[in-house]
Amino acid sequence: MEEPTSLIETASWVTAGVIILLLTMSAFFSGSETALTAASRGKLRSQADKGSAGAERALEITEDSEKLIGSVLLGNNLVNILATSLATALFTQLFGESGVALATLVMTLLVLIFAEVLPKTYAITNAEVAAARVSAPIKIVVSVFAPVVNVVRALVRQLLKVFGVETDPDSHILSVHEEIAGALELGRQEGVVEKEQRDRLLGALDLAQRDVEEIMLHRSEIEMINVEDGPDLIIEQSLKSAHTRLPIYRDDPENIVGILHAKDLLRAVNKALRGPDGMTGTLEGFDVTAVMRKPYFVPETTTLEEQMRQFLAQSTHFALVVDEYGGLQGLITLEDILEEIVGEITDEFDISDEPKPEAGADGNYDIDGAMTIRDLNRQLDWDLPDEEANTIAGLVIHEAQSIPSKGQVFSFHGYRFEVTGKSENRITNLKVRPL
């Protein structure tokens, strides 16, 4: 009679050992899933570049996140269900009918603590390290379960199509740009990243997303020289200008024939006036076309990143912007692009910019209509959208779907806009405040 009892005890201990092994495997699958999904691909890439084979494998298996998650979940559910079934059988044998409820309670606690919370907490705390360590066995699991996962994936996609949901396994939930922008904003809110640092980094990232027409100086504000003007007038205009390069036009401001650089003008004047015995020459017969440079035109749809490359490649800092019909729209300089990254750049010859907008007693900010939305957002830390318009006046016109009259008030995007100044069809001033 002792031998059957001994066999039962042995079987019970074996079953208990198998349950512990299955719980350990469940913990491994749970921790692996969290580590591989929470690990930063940027940090993994950095480790892989330093020679970490585990980080390289982790990058490889996370490329197809759908297959990875499917395989890990399949393994996790298999071991959890098997462990629960064995525990139910063991507790029923030991405690009778009440063993079912007891097995449910015990397994729930064991799975929750040791197979879910504990391994996932460790994986979140050490995501990259854990991902590199589990990458080798998980790669084998993905390969073994691949046929089953492919069938399940196809079935799931068909079911989702029934509900009108299209899945794209090659698309990322967030683009790299959005991930970095979100991380910077989170860092700013937590005080880890300064606002100026965030603005500079986002400015550099946005260069590929923005066109030159968004930051160019509009043609109505460009200082130009008439090629027909006399040398005295040209020299006077060049000296009064805060810019070292000025476009030269003939007959019509749209007809740009060259670019006059202040240094080229100075050399030409010096050569004309300075004779062998000193200042004995004259400016009679001085021809500005002899010293002007060839104009450089760029389409208004060129991205800022591409335009900066062109400036650096051609060793020039100045370009005229034209539309698809060749009409002059404005001008852009390398400094304009750099200002999108580092903020306003001024020197001793620049005309002082208007001070940062300050709120009045009524909470309104007096804003120039020509001020760009991006600059206003930067200065006041607002979040006005700049997808449809570049300036504050342009945003109001876009939202109003008309040219507002002076005194009209609008509310959109969480802000109140009041038109306080208008010149012909152009909004010159507004009062803006958050609602």
Secondary structure, DSSP 8 states (H G I E B T S, - for coil): -HHHHHHHHHHHHHHHHHHHHHHHHHHHHHHHHHHHHHS-HHHHHHHHHTT-HHHHHHHHHTSSHHHHHHHHHHHHHHHHHHHHHHHHHHHHHHHGGGHHHHHHHHHHHHIIIIIIIHHHHHHHHTHHHHHHHHHHHHHHHHHHHHHHHHHHHHHHHHHHHHTT----TTS-SS-HHHHHHHHHHHHHHTTSS-HHHHHHHHHHHHGGG-BGGGTSEEGGG---EETTS-HHHHHHHHHH-S-SEEEEESSSTT-EEEEEEHHHHHHHHHHHHEETTEE----TT--GGGT-B---EEETT-BHHHHHHHHHHHT--EEEEE-TTS-EEEEEEHHHHHHHHH-----TTS--------B-TTS-EEEETTSBHHHHHHHHT-----SS-SBHHHHHHHHHTS---TT-EEEETTEEEEEEEEETTEEEEEEEEE-
